[in-house]
Amino acid sequence: MSTSPATAVPKRVLMTGASGLVGSALSACLVAKGQQVVPLVRRPPRPGSREIEWDPVQGRIDVDAFQGVDAIVNLAGENIAAGRWTASRKKTILESRLQGTRLLAEAMTRFEPRPRAFISASAVGYYGHRGEEQVSEDSPAGCGFLAEVCRRWEQATTAARDAGVRVVLLRLGIVLSARGGALARMLTPAKLGLGGPFGSGCQWMSWIGLTDLVRCVEHLLANDVLSGPVNAVSPHPVTNAEFAATLGKVLGRPAILRMPAMAVNLLFGEMGRELLLASTRAEPSRLLSTGFCFAHPDLTSALRAELSV
Ligand SMILES: NC(=O)c1ccc[n+]([C@@H]2O[C@H](COP(=O)([O-])OP(=O)(O)OC[C@H]3O[C@@H](n4cnc5c(N)ncnc54)[C@H](OP(=O)(O)O)[C@@H]3O)[C@@H](O)[C@H]2O)c1
């Protein structure tokens, strides 16, 4: 992998999950820079908008979707933290990612010219629970439901890669934003002084601020030599106890209420074990080796920026 990447900013970007936390911030940023974003939506397009309809469940996608598209960003997927992982929720979580990703990867091979880049979301959940081990993009997949989802989600891009499209597998860490996701859910208890670590608090959390994530996707869109897995995480992961303490400090509130592992288990079951108690200490080796500079590499700075405090 080169350290001085060739750059070519895409003009027209097709995006799934454009209405979500990451997609809406990314769309706003690309549009502000003069790029066109074409959202793929699972409902009738709004009149006068650029939206194009698709139905990942039925395997339907409008052929116009790929017209003049330089790059595709694939962010769609059922929210993994919206409720306990029953068998049917696990099926939806998995299939909402596999169906759409496979459909895009196969459909784009039928059009000429093909998009130059396919940036497809995945997660550092790929590595599973790894304790103190530092994992990079070269580390093997781990065990557990999320690791299995991520492995198969990434595999679903294969048709695009085989057809010569540059495929980037964006292994996201916990995205920090006041607008949604994990941090927004933590804010109310943290502001009430009811924040604190989960379980031992020794588990590692690999995180990235939404602002840096958007910059990271722009970097990946523009740099033609980058392909394969890319950890989208800050270079300074923290333990869960450090996260709780730093958030408390930034908000000026105590963060000493520990939730024992047993309570996490009882309240959240498998979802709690994999999302709150598992330890993943990922490093952004590929981003750093291609010259990406984080605006907010440390947690205090990222929290202050995302929470505007
Ligand atoms: N946020 C994080 O901390 C984090 C961490 C690791 C990985 N990720 C992954 O990164 C991607 C983007 O994250 P995000 O936080 O922006 O997610 P998000 O806010 O939950 O948005 C995901 C988008 O996916 C679409 N979607 C929802 N349910 C779906 C379903 N059943 N089938 C197909 N599409 C569905 C929706 O867009 P439409 O309604 O417009 O189709 C939704 O806005 C997700 O796939 C997520 O798993 C996120």
The ligand as a Gaussian input file, in Angstrom:
#p B3LYP/6-31G(d) Opt

LIG

0 1
 N      -22.832000       4.144000      14.441000
 C      -21.924000       3.276000      14.893000
 O      -21.409000       3.406000      16.029000
 C      -21.495000       2.128000      14.026000
 C      -20.454000       1.301000      14.470000
 C      -20.063000       0.224000      13.680000
 C      -20.697000      -0.022000      12.474000
 N      -21.706000       0.802000      12.075000
 C      -22.385000       0.502000      10.798000
 O      -22.287000       1.593000       9.913000
 C      -23.501000       1.736000       9.172000
 C      -24.001000       3.172000       9.324000
 O      -24.139000       3.432000      10.720000
 P      -25.225000       4.481000      11.254000
 O      -24.894000       4.728000      12.684000
 O      -25.338000       5.625000      10.312000
 O      -26.543000       3.596000      11.178000
 P      -28.075000       4.096000      11.323000
 O      -28.159000       5.485000      11.822000
 O      -28.791000       3.019000      12.092000
 O      -28.562000       4.112000       9.802000
 C      -28.563000       2.966000       9.008000
 C      -29.453000       3.193000       7.821000
 O      -29.699000       1.904000       7.246000
 C      -31.002000       1.849000       6.699000
 N      -31.720000       0.719000       7.316000
 C      -32.265000       0.641000       8.558000
 N      -32.854000      -0.545000       8.750000
 C      -32.694000      -1.233000       7.590000
 C      -33.113000      -2.518000       7.156000
 N      -33.802000      -3.342000       7.955000
 N      -32.771000      -2.899000       5.902000
 C      -32.053000      -2.075000       5.082000
 N      -31.667000      -0.845000       5.431000
 C      -31.961000      -0.441000       6.684000
 C      -31.698000       3.162000       7.029000
 O      -31.594000       4.006000       5.875000
 P      -32.814000       4.161000       4.814000
 O      -34.077000       4.184000       5.624000
 O      -32.486000       5.468000       4.163000
 O      -32.726000       2.986000       3.912000
 C      -30.847000       3.738000       8.142000
 O      -30.863000       5.137000       8.154000
 C      -24.510000       0.722000       9.729000
 O      -24.611000      -0.370000       8.852000
 C      -23.880000       0.299000      11.052000
 O      -24.131000      -1.054000      11.394000
 C      -22.120000       1.879000      12.807000

